[in-house]
């Protein structure tokens, strides 16, 4: 288990591949639970309106459904376990790393009385770009496609998830 966790960290650092992970159902469930828990903490800290449990559960479920659709379209469902572990595990790790940074940026903008500062916006964009890079690496390795297409699929998945979440729950407050 310790080795699998270090592999997830290496995936987030773009030095490991999803196929380096065990195809363990238990580890997959643990990664889904971790992604949900970190998202729950994030929604609880960052949203004023809405139910953080429902938001985190919806986001977690939509990520899985979106990934299943991608795998089915590519006819690679046999790669579900390892790739889903990589996707959910990296989501948990990246959100956990990003949460204090984003919270601090929002706290600073509240103190300043304005919106996010230019530097805070760049940090948030950088964190999103890191998430896309990790997701694209997972997509590239899982689907065996070229990097530009993997980046496009990663961006499309990110936007689709946000569009569905906003459609279901309205814009974040």
N, C-alpha and C positions, 0 to 999 in steps of 0.2 A: 504494500500500500504506500509506503514511504517513497519507493522508487516511482510509483505511478504519479504521486503528487509532485515530485521533482520533475518528472517528464512534463506535467501540465505547466509548471513554471517555465520550463525550457520552451514549450510551445508558445507561451506568451512573450518570450524573448526571441522568438522566430528561429530557434536552434534545434527544435525537435519536430517530429511529424506525428499526426494522429495514429499512424500505424505502429508507432513506438509504444502506444498505450495497451494495456490488457483489454481484451474484449469481455469485460466482466459486467454482468448485469447489476451486481451489488454496487460496483464502483460508479456505474451509470446513475443508479438511483441516488447515490451519495452526491454526485455532481449536480444532478437536478435539484436536490434538496438544498445544496449550498448556493446554487444560483438563485433559487427562490428566496432563501434567507437573506442573502446580501441585497437582493432587489427589495425585499420587504423593508429592511433597514433603511435603504436609500429612499424609497417612497415615503416612509414614515418621517424621515428627516427633512425631505425636500418638498413635500406637497402639503398644502394647507387644506385642500378639499379632497374628497375621495377616500376610499377605503384602501389603506396600504396593502392589506392582505389580498383583496380582490385585484388590485393593480398588479401586484407581484405575481399572483397566480396566473392572471391573464397573460402577462408578458412572458412568463416561463412557458406556458402552454403554447402560445403563439410561436415562440422560437422553435419549439419542437415540431409543431405542425408545418411551419415554413421549411424546416430542414427535411422533413419527410417528403414534402412536395418536391424539393430540389433533388433528393435522392431518387425518387420515383421517376421523375422526368429523365434523369440521367441513367436510369436502370442500374443503380448501385446500392439498392437497399441492403445488400449483404454487408455493407460497410457501416451500417447504422450504429452499432455499439461503440466502436472506437471513435468514429467521427462525432457522434453525439456527446461522448465523454469529453472529447477535445473542445467541442463548442460550448457545452454547459460549464465545464471546468474553467475554461478561459474566461467565460462571461463572469463567473463568480470571482475569479482572481482580479480581472481588470476592473470590475465594478468596485471591489473592495479597495483596490489601490486608488481609484478615481474619486471615491466618495469623499474622503477628507479634503482633497484638493478642490473639488467642486463646492463643497460646503463652505470652505474657507473663502473661496471666490465670491460666493453669494453673500456671506456675512460681510465681507469688505464692501460689496456694492450697497448693502443695506446701510452700513455706517456712512458711506459717502453720499447716500441719498439718491444715487442715480442707478443706472443699469450697470451691467458688467463693464469693467474697465477694458481697455484695448488688450492689455496683457492677459487679463482673465479670459477674454474671448479666445485669444490665441492658445491658451492652455487647454480650454475646453475643446477647441478644434483639434489640437494635437492629441488629446486623449481619444477623441472619436477616430482620428486617423490611425492611431495605434490599434484600436479595436478593429477597424476595417482591415488593417494589414494582417492581424492575427487571423481574422475570419477568412480573408482571402487565401492565406497560407493553408488553412484547414480545407477550404474548398478546392484549392489547386491540387493538393495531395490526394484528397478523397476522390475527386472526379477525374483526375488526371487530365487537366485542361491547362491551357496557357495562363500565365499570370494576369494579363490585362482582362481576360474574360472572367477570371476568378475575382478580381477586384470589382468588376461590374456586377457580378452576382452578389458579392458581399454588400456593396452599396445598395443594390436593389432590395436585398433582404432587410437591411437596416431601415430604409425608407418605408418599405411595405409594413414592417412591424410598427413603426411609429404612426403611419397613416391609420392602421387598424386600431391602435390604442387610442388615438385622438378621436376616431369615429365612434368608438365605444364609450369613451369616458370624457371627451372634450379635451381642450388644450390644458397643459400643466399650468398650475397656478403658483 
